[in-house]
Each structure stands twice: as C-alpha cells, then as structure tokens.
Amino acid sequence: MLEQEICFKIVDNGTGMPKERLANIGEPFYSTKEKGTGLGLMTSFRIIENHQGRIEFDSDEGIGTAVSIFLPR
C-alpha cells in the first residue's frame, strides 16, 4: 500500500472461496448464485478503477474472505 492510498478492508469468517473461483471474480456474467447476473462485482470493479483504485481478494476455504479496496487520497 502506498502512503497516498486509503485502504478499506472487509473481512468475514464465512466459508471462503477456492482459488479457481477467485480468478473469475469481477468477470462479466460470472456468478455462483442461482439467480445472480454476475454484474454486481463487475460494476464495483469498474467504479473503483475509474477512481484510480484497485480491489483485492484474499480467501481461504473454511476460514473466510478479506476484500481490500485501495483508493488514492
């Protein structure tokens, strides 16, 4: 993290995600939900990127997931 960045970190202790699923996060129309469109995270990625930021996921199956959003100050 650069000193000129602000980081928002959201952590849960849910079921986590396998690494192969993490590779597809943010892809248009990728969803693991039965009625999901796969557009929510894609839209979030675009909004963050349009503000010169980035989003990172770290997940371990059976332990949980952490999402870090970095935005310039």
PDB file with one MODEL, atoms N, CA, C and O in Angstrom:
MODEL        1
ATOM      1  N   MET A   1       0.842  -1.175   0.000  1.00  0.00           N
ATOM      2  CA  MET A   1       0.000   0.000   0.000  1.00  0.00           C
ATOM      3  C   MET A   1       0.889   1.241   0.000  1.00  0.00           C
ATOM      4  O   MET A   1       1.811   1.357   0.807  1.00  0.00           O
ATOM      5  N   LEU A   2       0.605   2.147  -0.899  1.00  0.00           N
ATOM      6  CA  LEU A   2       1.328   3.408  -0.953  1.00  0.00           C
ATOM      7  C   LEU A   2       0.820   4.358   0.121  1.00  0.00           C
ATOM      8  O   LEU A   2      -0.324   4.241   0.559  1.00  0.00           O
ATOM      9  N   GLU A   3       1.648   5.285   0.544  1.00  0.00           N
ATOM     10  CA  GLU A   3       1.223   6.249   1.554  1.00  0.00           C
ATOM     11  C   GLU A   3       0.126   7.167   1.031  1.00  0.00           C
ATOM     12  O   GLU A   3      -0.601   7.769   1.821  1.00  0.00           O
ATOM     13  N   GLN A   4      -0.002   7.281  -0.276  1.00  0.00           N
ATOM     14  CA  GLN A   4      -1.015   8.142  -0.864  1.00  0.00           C
ATOM     15  C   GLN A   4      -2.331   7.405  -1.083  1.00  0.00           C
ATOM     16  O   GLN A   4      -3.204   7.898  -1.797  1.00  0.00           O
ATOM     17  N   GLU A   5      -2.480   6.241  -0.482  1.00  0.00           N
ATOM     18  CA  GLU A   5      -3.694   5.444  -0.640  1.00  0.00           C
ATOM     19  C   GLU A   5      -4.424   5.300   0.688  1.00  0.00           C
ATOM     20  O   GLU A   5      -3.831   5.337   1.767  1.00  0.00           O
ATOM     21  N   ILE A   6      -5.720   5.137   0.562  1.00  0.00           N
ATOM     22  CA  ILE A   6      -6.563   4.773   1.696  1.00  0.00           C
ATOM     23  C   ILE A   6      -7.056   3.360   1.421  1.00  0.00           C
ATOM     24  O   ILE A   6      -7.468   3.056   0.302  1.00  0.00           O
ATOM     25  N   CYS A   7      -7.018   2.500   2.424  1.00  0.00           N
ATOM     26  CA  CYS A   7      -7.457   1.119   2.255  1.00  0.00           C
ATOM     27  C   CYS A   7      -8.670   0.851   3.140  1.00  0.00           C
ATOM     28  O   CYS A   7      -8.658   1.133   4.338  1.00  0.00           O
ATOM     29  N   PHE A   8      -9.703   0.307   2.534  1.00  0.00           N
ATOM     30  CA  PHE A   8     -10.881  -0.173   3.244  1.00  0.00           C
ATOM     31  C   PHE A   8     -10.814  -1.690   3.183  1.00  0.00           C
ATOM     32  O   PHE A   8     -10.714  -2.259   2.096  1.00  0.00           O
ATOM     33  N   LYS A   9     -10.866  -2.347   4.320  1.00  0.00           N
ATOM     34  CA  LYS A   9     -10.762  -3.809   4.344  1.00  0.00           C
ATOM     35  C   LYS A   9     -11.996  -4.388   5.014  1.00  0.00           C
ATOM     36  O   LYS A   9     -12.359  -4.007   6.127  1.00  0.00           O
ATOM     37  N   ILE A  10     -12.635  -5.319   4.310  1.00  0.00           N
ATOM     38  CA  ILE A  10     -13.811  -6.004   4.831  1.00  0.00           C
ATOM     39  C   ILE A  10     -13.443  -7.479   4.978  1.00  0.00           C
ATOM     40  O   ILE A  10     -12.975  -8.105   4.027  1.00  0.00           O
ATOM     41  N   VAL A  11     -13.655  -8.028   6.170  1.00  0.00           N
ATOM     42  CA  VAL A  11     -13.260  -9.408   6.446  1.00  0.00           C
ATOM     43  C   VAL A  11     -14.464 -10.165   6.996  1.00  0.00           C
ATOM     44  O   VAL A  11     -15.228  -9.640   7.807  1.00  0.00           O
ATOM     45  N   ASP A  12     -14.620 -11.408   6.541  1.00  0.00           N
ATOM     46  CA  ASP A  12     -15.659 -12.258   7.117  1.00  0.00           C
ATOM     47  C   ASP A  12     -15.053 -13.588   7.535  1.00  0.00           C
ATOM     48  O   ASP A  12     -13.914 -13.898   7.188  1.00  0.00           O
ATOM     49  N   ASN A  13     -15.805 -14.351   8.264  1.00  0.00           N
ATOM     50  CA  ASN A  13     -15.345 -15.680   8.671  1.00  0.00           C
ATOM     51  C   ASN A  13     -16.304 -16.730   8.128  1.00  0.00           C
ATOM     52  O   ASN A  13     -16.659 -17.691   8.811  1.00  0.00           O
ATOM     53  N   GLY A  14     -16.718 -16.516   6.868  1.00  0.00           N
ATOM     54  CA  GLY A  14     -17.639 -17.437   6.200  1.00  0.00           C
ATOM     55  C   GLY A  14     -16.916 -18.663   5.679  1.00  0.00           C
ATOM     56  O   GLY A  14     -15.892 -19.076   6.224  1.00  0.00           O
ATOM     57  N   THR A  15     -17.454 -19.234   4.628  1.00  0.00           N
ATOM     58  CA  THR A  15     -16.912 -20.480   4.085  1.00  0.00           C
ATOM     59  C   THR A  15     -15.688 -20.275   3.212  1.00  0.00           C
ATOM     60  O   THR A  15     -14.994 -21.243   2.901  1.00  0.00           O
ATOM     61  N   GLY A  16     -15.401 -19.046   2.806  1.00  0.00           N
ATOM     62  CA  GLY A  16     -14.263 -18.792   1.935  1.00  0.00           C
ATOM     63  C   GLY A  16     -14.535 -19.275   0.520  1.00  0.00           C
ATOM     64  O   GLY A  16     -15.595 -19.830   0.232  1.00  0.00           O
ATOM     65  N   MET A  17     -13.568 -19.057  -0.354  1.00  0.00           N
ATOM     66  CA  MET A  17     -13.723 -19.443  -1.756  1.00  0.00           C
ATOM     67  C   MET A  17     -12.480 -20.178  -2.233  1.00  0.00           C
ATOM     68  O   MET A  17     -11.369 -19.869  -1.801  1.00  0.00           O
ATOM     69  N   PRO A  18     -12.659 -21.148  -3.121  1.00  0.00           N
ATOM     70  CA  PRO A  18     -11.491 -21.807  -3.705  1.00  0.00           C
ATOM     71  C   PRO A  18     -10.748 -20.850  -4.637  1.00  0.00           C
ATOM     72  O   PRO A  18     -11.349 -19.936  -5.202  1.00  0.00           O
ATOM     73  N   LYS A  19      -9.460 -21.060  -4.792  1.00  0.00           N
ATOM     74  CA  LYS A  19      -8.610 -20.180  -5.611  1.00  0.00           C
ATOM     75  C   LYS A  19      -9.114 -20.056  -7.040  1.00  0.00           C
ATOM     76  O   LYS A  19      -9.023 -18.978  -7.628  1.00  0.00           O
ATOM     77  N   GLU A  20      -9.644 -21.137  -7.615  1.00  0.00           N
ATOM     78  CA  GLU A  20     -10.124 -21.068  -9.006  1.00  0.00           C
ATOM     79  C   GLU A  20     -11.332 -20.136  -9.132  1.00  0.00           C
ATOM     80  O   GLU A  20     -11.537 -19.540 -10.190  1.00  0.00           O
ATOM     81  N   ARG A  21     -12.119 -20.004  -8.093  1.00  0.00           N
ATOM     82  CA  ARG A  21     -13.250 -19.090  -8.110  1.00  0.00           C
ATOM     83  C   ARG A  21     -12.766 -17.639  -8.022  1.00  0.00           C
ATOM     84  O   ARG A  21     -13.324 -16.749  -8.664  1.00  0.00           O
ATOM     85  N   LEU A  22     -11.732 -17.418  -7.228  1.00  0.00           N
ATOM     86  CA  LEU A  22     -11.170 -16.069  -7.089  1.00  0.00           C
ATOM     87  C   LEU A  22     -10.679 -15.526  -8.427  1.00  0.00           C
ATOM     88  O   LEU A  22     -10.764 -14.325  -8.686  1.00  0.00           O
ATOM     89  N   ALA A  23     -10.166 -16.415  -9.277  1.00  0.00           N
ATOM     90  CA  ALA A  23      -9.647 -15.983 -10.582  1.00  0.00           C
ATOM     91  C   ALA A  23     -10.741 -15.385 -11.459  1.00  0.00           C
ATOM     92  O   ALA A  23     -10.443 -14.584 -12.345  1.00  0.00           O
ATOM     93  N   ASN A  24     -12.000 -15.756 -11.231  1.00  0.00           N
ATOM     94  CA  ASN A  24     -13.111 -15.289 -12.065  1.00  0.00           C
ATOM     95  C   ASN A  24     -13.893 -14.119 -11.472  1.00  0.00           C
ATOM     96  O   ASN A  24     -14.779 -13.570 -12.128  1.00  0.00           O
ATOM     97  N   ILE A  25     -13.576 -13.741 -10.254  1.00  0.00           N
ATOM     98  CA  ILE A  25     -14.331 -12.662  -9.606  1.00  0.00           C
ATOM     99  C   ILE A  25     -14.183 -11.371 -10.412  1.00  0.00           C
ATOM    100  O   ILE A  25     -13.085 -10.984 -10.811  1.00  0.00           O
ATOM    101  N   GLY A  26     -15.313 -10.726 -10.634  1.00  0.00           N
ATOM    102  CA  GLY A  26     -15.324  -9.471 -11.380  1.00  0.00           C
ATOM    103  C   GLY A  26     -15.540  -9.652 -12.874  1.00  0.00           C
ATOM    104  O   GLY A  26     -15.728  -8.675 -13.599  1.00  0.00           O
ATOM    105  N   GLU A  27     -15.514 -10.897 -13.338  1.00  0.00           N
ATOM    106  CA  GLU A  27     -15.781 -11.165 -14.758  1.00  0.00           C
ATOM    107  C   GLU A  27     -17.262 -10.934 -15.042  1.00  0.00           C
ATOM    108  O   GLU A  27     -18.114 -11.318 -14.240  1.00  0.00           O
ATOM    109  N   PRO A  28     -17.576 -10.309 -16.180  1.00  0.00           N
ATOM    110  CA  PRO A  28     -18.995 -10.110 -16.510  1.00  0.00           C
ATOM    111  C   PRO A  28     -19.731 -11.446 -16.600  1.00  0.00           C
ATOM    112  O   PRO A  28     -19.237 -12.401 -17.199  1.00  0.00           O
ATOM    113  N   PHE A  29     -20.895 -11.497 -16.009  1.00  0.00           N
ATOM    114  CA  PHE A  29     -21.813 -12.637 -16.054  1.00  0.00           C
ATOM    115  C   PHE A  29     -21.320 -13.869 -15.306  1.00  0.00           C
ATOM    116  O   PHE A  29     -21.901 -14.945 -15.446  1.00  0.00           O
ATOM    117  N   TYR A  30     -20.250 -13.731 -14.507  1.00  0.00           N
ATOM    118  CA  TYR A  30     -19.808 -14.849 -13.666  1.00  0.00           C
ATOM    119  C   TYR A  30     -20.511 -14.742 -12.322  1.00  0.00           C
ATOM    120  O   TYR A  30     -20.377 -13.735 -11.627  1.00  0.00           O
ATOM    121  N   SER A  31     -21.254 -15.767 -11.956  1.00  0.00           N
ATOM    122  CA  SER A  31     -21.957 -15.787 -10.678  1.00  0.00           C
ATOM    123  C   SER A  31     -22.054 -17.217 -10.182  1.00  0.00           C
ATOM    124  O   SER A  31     -22.166 -18.155 -10.971  1.00  0.00           O
ATOM    125  N   THR A  32     -22.009 -17.372  -8.877  1.00  0.00           N
ATOM    126  CA  THR A  32     -22.218 -18.690  -8.287  1.00  0.00           C
ATOM    127  C   THR A  32     -23.627 -18.799  -7.724  1.00  0.00           C
ATOM    128  O   THR A  32     -24.012 -19.843  -7.196  1.00  0.00           O
ATOM    129  N   LYS A  33     -24.394 -17.725  -7.836  1.00  0.00           N
ATOM    130  CA  LYS A  33     -25.768 -17.721  -7.345  1.00  0.00           C
ATOM    131  C   LYS A  33     -26.722 -18.190  -8.439  1.00  0.00           C
ATOM    132  O   LYS A  33     -26.515 -17.911  -9.620  1.00  0.00           O
ATOM    133  N   GLU A  34     -27.756 -18.898  -8.034  1.00  0.00           N
ATOM    134  CA  GLU A  34     -28.719 -19.430  -8.997  1.00  0.00           C
ATOM    135  C   GLU A  34     -29.370 -18.324  -9.819  1.00  0.00           C
ATOM    136  O   GLU A  34     -29.559 -18.474 -11.026  1.00  0.00           O
ATOM    137  N   LYS A  35     -29.712 -17.215  -9.168  1.00  0.00           N
ATOM    138  CA  LYS A  35     -30.366 -16.124  -9.881  1.00  0.00           C
ATOM    139  C   LYS A  35     -29.459 -14.909 -10.035  1.00  0.00           C
ATOM    140  O   LYS A  35     -29.947 -13.811 -10.303  1.00  0.00           O
ATOM    141  N   GLY A  36     -28.154 -15.083  -9.871  1.00  0.00           N
ATOM    142  CA  GLY A  36     -27.222 -13.964  -9.982  1.00  0.00           C
ATOM    143  C   GLY A  36     -26.960 -13.595 -11.435  1.00  0.00           C
ATOM    144  O   GLY A  36     -26.987 -14.444 -12.325  1.00  0.00           O
ATOM    145  N   THR A  37     -26.705 -12.307 -11.655  1.00  0.00           N
ATOM    146  CA  THR A  37     -26.401 -11.841 -13.018  1.00  0.00           C
ATOM    147  C   THR A  37     -24.910 -11.753 -13.267  1.00  0.00           C
ATOM    148  O   THR A  37     -24.473 -11.731 -14.418  1.00  0.00           O
ATOM    149  N   GLY A  38     -24.121 -11.701 -12.201  1.00  0.00           N
ATOM    150  CA  GLY A  38     -22.681 -11.568 -12.383  1.00  0.00           C
ATOM    151  C   GLY A  38     -22.268 -10.159 -12.766  1.00  0.00           C
ATOM    152  O   GLY A  38     -21.178  -9.962 -13.303  1.00  0.00           O
ATOM    153  N   LEU A  39     -23.113  -9.182 -12.502  1.00  0.00           N
ATOM    154  CA  LEU A  39     -22.797  -7.804 -12.880  1.00  0.00           C
ATOM    155  C   LEU A  39     -22.456  -6.920 -11.686  1.00  0.00           C
ATOM    156  O   LEU A  39     -21.888  -5.844 -11.873  1.00  0.00           O
ATOM    157  N   GLY A  40     -22.780  -7.335 -10.483  1.00  0.00           N
ATOM    158  CA  GLY A  40     -22.555  -6.505  -9.299  1.00  0.00           C
ATOM    159  C   GLY A  40     -21.086  -6.226  -9.035  1.00  0.00           C
ATOM    160  O   GLY A  40     -20.688  -5.066  -8.927  1.00  0.00           O
ATOM    161  N   LEU A  41     -20.277  -7.267  -8.930  1.00  0.00           N
ATOM    162  CA  LEU A  41     -18.855  -7.058  -8.669  1.00  0.00           C
ATOM    163  C   LEU A  41     -18.153  -6.442  -9.864  1.00  0.00           C
ATOM    164  O   LEU A  41     -17.222  -5.655  -9.693  1.00  0.00           O
ATOM    165  N   MET A  42     -18.585  -6.788 -11.083  1.00  0.00           N
ATOM    166  CA  MET A  42     -18.001  -6.174 -12.267  1.00  0.00           C
ATOM    167  C   MET A  42     -18.199  -4.661 -12.217  1.00  0.00           C
ATOM    168  O   MET A  42     -17.281  -3.899 -12.520  1.00  0.00           O
ATOM    169  N   THR A  43     -19.404  -4.230 -11.833  1.00  0.00           N
ATOM    170  CA  THR A  43     -19.696  -2.805 -11.718  1.00  0.00           C
ATOM    171  C   THR A  43     -18.833  -2.177 -10.626  1.00  0.00           C
ATOM    172  O   THR A  43     -18.304  -1.081 -10.805  1.00  0.00           O
ATOM    173  N   SER A  44     -18.693  -2.865  -9.504  1.00  0.00           N
ATOM    174  CA  SER A  44     -17.856  -2.365  -8.411  1.00  0.00           C
ATOM    175  C   SER A  44     -16.403  -2.205  -8.860  1.00  0.00           C
ATOM    176  O   SER A  44     -15.773  -1.188  -8.571  1.00  0.00           O
ATOM    177  N   PHE A  45     -15.877  -3.199  -9.559  1.00  0.00           N
ATOM    178  CA  PHE A  45     -14.514  -3.126 -10.082  1.00  0.00           C
ATOM    179  C   PHE A  45     -14.348  -1.893 -10.966  1.00  0.00           C
ATOM    180  O   PHE A  45     -13.371  -1.155 -10.834  1.00  0.00           O
ATOM    181  N   ARG A  46     -15.296  -1.676 -11.857  1.00  0.00           N
ATOM    182  CA  ARG A  46     -15.211  -0.537 -12.794  1.00  0.00           C
ATOM    183  C   ARG A  46     -15.261   0.800 -12.059  1.00  0.00           C
ATOM    184  O   ARG A  46     -14.507   1.716 -12.388  1.00  0.00           O
ATOM    185  N   ILE A  47     -16.134   0.919 -11.076  1.00  0.00           N
ATOM    186  CA  ILE A  47     -16.229   2.172 -10.314  1.00  0.00           C
ATOM    187  C   ILE A  47     -14.903   2.450  -9.604  1.00  0.00           C
ATOM    188  O   ILE A  47     -14.390   3.568  -9.647  1.00  0.00           O
ATOM    189  N   ILE A  48     -14.360   1.429  -8.956  1.00  0.00           N
ATOM    190  CA  ILE A  48     -13.090   1.593  -8.234  1.00  0.00           C
ATOM    191  C   ILE A  48     -11.968   1.937  -9.198  1.00  0.00           C
ATOM    192  O   ILE A  48     -11.176   2.840  -8.924  1.00  0.00           O
ATOM    193  N   GLU A  49     -11.884   1.234 -10.324  1.00  0.00           N
ATOM    194  CA  GLU A  49     -10.845   1.510 -11.318  1.00  0.00           C
ATOM    195  C   GLU A  49     -10.999   2.904 -11.918  1.00  0.00           C
ATOM    196  O   GLU A  49      -9.998   3.564 -12.199  1.00  0.00           O
ATOM    197  N   ASN A  50     -12.231   3.364 -12.118  1.00  0.00           N
ATOM    198  CA  ASN A  50     -12.456   4.708 -12.651  1.00  0.00           C
ATOM    199  C   ASN A  50     -12.006   5.796 -11.683  1.00  0.00           C
ATOM    200  O   ASN A  50     -11.813   6.945 -12.081  1.00  0.00           O
ATOM    201  N   HIS A  51     -11.842   5.439 -10.427  1.00  0.00           N
ATOM    202  CA  HIS A  51     -11.328   6.367  -9.417  1.00  0.00           C
ATOM    203  C   HIS A  51      -9.848   6.090  -9.130  1.00  0.00           C
ATOM    204  O   HIS A  51      -9.339   6.462  -8.073  1.00  0.00           O
ATOM    205  N   GLN A  52      -9.163   5.441 -10.067  1.00  0.00           N
ATOM    206  CA  GLN A  52      -7.741   5.101  -9.977  1.00  0.00           C
ATOM    207  C   GLN A  52      -7.421   4.229  -8.758  1.00  0.00           C
ATOM    208  O   GLN A  52      -6.340   4.325  -8.178  1.00  0.00           O
ATOM    209  N   GLY A  53      -8.368   3.388  -8.388  1.00  0.00           N
ATOM    210  CA  GLY A  53      -8.168   2.485  -7.264  1.00  0.00           C
ATOM    211  C   GLY A  53      -8.058   1.048  -7.730  1.00  0.00           C
ATOM    212  O   GLY A  53      -8.017   0.764  -8.927  1.00  0.00           O
ATOM    213  N   ARG A  54      -8.012   0.162  -6.776  1.00  0.00           N
ATOM    214  CA  ARG A  54      -7.969  -1.272  -7.089  1.00  0.00           C
ATOM    215  C   ARG A  54      -8.649  -2.033  -5.960  1.00  0.00           C
ATOM    216  O   ARG A  54      -8.810  -1.520  -4.853  1.00  0.00           O
ATOM    217  N   ILE A  55      -9.042  -3.259  -6.260  1.00  0.00           N
ATOM    218  CA  ILE A  55      -9.701  -4.116  -5.286  1.00  0.00           C
ATOM    219  C   ILE A  55      -8.979  -5.464  -5.295  1.00  0.00           C
ATOM    220  O   ILE A  55      -8.643  -5.992  -6.354  1.00  0.00           O
ATOM    221  N   GLU A  56      -8.751  -6.002  -4.117  1.00  0.00           N
ATOM    222  CA  GLU A  56      -8.044  -7.275  -3.988  1.00  0.00           C
ATOM    223  C   GLU A  56      -8.828  -8.207  -3.073  1.00  0.00           C
ATOM    224  O   GLU A  56      -9.427  -7.773  -2.089  1.00  0.00           O
ATOM    225  N   PHE A  57      -8.814  -9.487  -3.409  1.00  0.00           N
ATOM    226  CA  PHE A  57      -9.493 -10.513  -2.622  1.00  0.00           C
ATOM    227  C   PHE A  57      -8.476 -11.504  -2.093  1.00  0.00           C
ATOM    228  O   PHE A  57      -7.532 -11.881  -2.786  1.00  0.00           O
ATOM    229  N   ASP A  58      -8.683 -11.918  -0.859  1.00  0.00           N
ATOM    230  CA  ASP A  58      -7.875 -12.973  -0.261  1.00  0.00           C
ATOM    231  C   ASP A  58      -8.858 -13.899   0.449  1.00  0.00           C
ATOM    232  O   ASP A  58      -9.618 -13.461   1.312  1.00  0.00           O
ATOM    233  N   SER A  59      -8.841 -15.161   0.087  1.00  0.00           N
ATOM    234  CA  SER A  59      -9.819 -16.083   0.646  1.00  0.00           C
ATOM    235  C   SER A  59      -9.207 -17.446   0.891  1.00  0.00           C
ATOM    236  O   SER A  59      -8.390 -17.930   0.108  1.00  0.00           O
ATOM    237  N   ASP A  60      -9.609 -18.050   1.977  1.00  0.00           N
ATOM    238  CA  ASP A  60      -9.202 -19.415   2.317  1.00  0.00           C
ATOM    239  C   ASP A  60     -10.459 -20.213   2.615  1.00  0.00           C
ATOM    240  O   ASP A  60     -11.283 -19.812   3.436  1.00  0.00           O
ATOM    241  N   GLU A  61     -10.596 -21.346   1.941  1.00  0.00           N
ATOM    242  CA  GLU A  61     -11.768 -22.200   2.166  1.00  0.00           C
ATOM    243  C   GLU A  61     -11.836 -22.617   3.633  1.00  0.00           C
ATOM    244  O   GLU A  61     -10.840 -23.028   4.229  1.00  0.00           O
ATOM    245  N   GLY A  62     -13.031 -22.499   4.196  1.00  0.00           N
ATOM    246  CA  GLY A  62     -13.258 -22.879   5.575  1.00  0.00           C
ATOM    247  C   GLY A  62     -12.823 -21.835   6.599  1.00  0.00           C
ATOM    248  O   GLY A  62     -13.053 -22.007   7.796  1.00  0.00           O
ATOM    249  N   ILE A  63     -12.201 -20.760   6.138  1.00  0.00           N
ATOM    250  CA  ILE A  63     -11.705 -19.731   7.063  1.00  0.00           C
ATOM    251  C   ILE A  63     -12.410 -18.399   6.846  1.00  0.00           C
ATOM    252  O   ILE A  63     -12.853 -17.771   7.808  1.00  0.00           O
ATOM    253  N   GLY A  64     -12.522 -17.955   5.587  1.00  0.00           N
ATOM    254  CA  GLY A  64     -13.190 -16.693   5.304  1.00  0.00           C
ATOM    255  C   GLY A  64     -12.541 -15.929   4.168  1.00  0.00           C
ATOM    256  O   GLY A  64     -11.627 -16.421   3.506  1.00  0.00           O
ATOM    257  N   THR A  65     -13.023 -14.731   3.956  1.00  0.00           N
ATOM    258  CA  THR A  65     -12.591 -13.895   2.842  1.00  0.00           C
ATOM    259  C   THR A  65     -12.312 -12.486   3.337  1.00  0.00           C
ATOM    260  O   THR A  65     -13.001 -11.970   4.217  1.00  0.00           O
ATOM    261  N   ALA A  66     -11.285 -11.871   2.754  1.00  0.00           N
ATOM    262  CA  ALA A  66     -10.970 -10.465   3.012  1.00  0.00           C
ATOM    263  C   ALA A  66     -10.971  -9.734   1.678  1.00  0.00           C
ATOM    264  O   ALA A  66     -10.385 -10.197   0.699  1.00  0.00           O
ATOM    265  N   VAL A  67     -11.633  -8.593   1.655  1.00  0.00           N
ATOM    266  CA  VAL A  67     -11.668  -7.747   0.462  1.00  0.00           C
ATOM    267  C   VAL A  67     -11.033  -6.420   0.839  1.00  0.00           C
ATOM    268  O   VAL A  67     -11.456  -5.769   1.794  1.00  0.00           O
ATOM    269  N   SER A  68     -10.010  -6.020   0.080  1.00  0.00           N
ATOM    270  CA  SER A  68      -9.337  -4.753   0.323  1.00  0.00           C
ATOM    271  C   SER A  68      -9.590  -3.832  -0.865  1.00  0.00           C
ATOM    272  O   SER A  68      -9.378  -4.212  -2.017  1.00  0.00           O
ATOM    273  N   ILE A  69     -10.043  -2.625  -0.572  1.00  0.00           N
ATOM    274  CA  ILE A  69     -10.282  -1.614  -1.608  1.00  0.00           C
ATOM    275  C   ILE A  69      -9.308  -0.473  -1.356  1.00  0.00           C
ATOM    276  O   ILE A  69      -9.301   0.135  -0.286  1.00  0.00           O
ATOM    277  N   PHE A  70      -8.485  -0.194  -2.366  1.00  0.00           N
ATOM    278  CA  PHE A  70      -7.491   0.864  -2.270  1.00  0.00           C
ATOM    279  C   PHE A  70      -7.916   2.018  -3.164  1.00  0.00           C
ATOM    280  O   PHE A  70      -8.210   1.825  -4.343  1.00  0.00           O
ATOM    281  N   LEU A  71      -7.948   3.215  -2.598  1.00  0.00           N
ATOM    282  CA  LEU A  71      -8.289   4.414  -3.347  1.00  0.00           C
ATOM    283  C   LEU A  71      -7.241   5.486  -3.085  1.00  0.00           C
ATOM    284  O   LEU A  71      -6.696   5.567  -1.984  1.00  0.00           O
ATOM    285  N   PRO A  72      -6.955   6.314  -4.095  1.00  0.00           N
ATOM    286  CA  PRO A  72      -5.995   7.385  -3.847  1.00  0.00           C
ATOM    287  C   PRO A  72      -6.566   8.398  -2.860  1.00  0.00           C
ATOM    288  O   PRO A  72      -7.777   8.605  -2.789  1.00  0.00           O
ATOM    289  N   ARG A  73      -5.677   9.020  -2.105  1.00  0.00           N
ATOM    290  CA  ARG A  73      -6.112  10.038  -1.120  1.00  0.00           C
ATOM    291  C   ARG A  73      -6.666  11.246  -1.787  1.00  0.00           C
ATOM    292  O   ARG A  73      -7.075  12.190  -1.112  1.00  0.00           O
TER     293      ARG A  73
ENDMDL
END
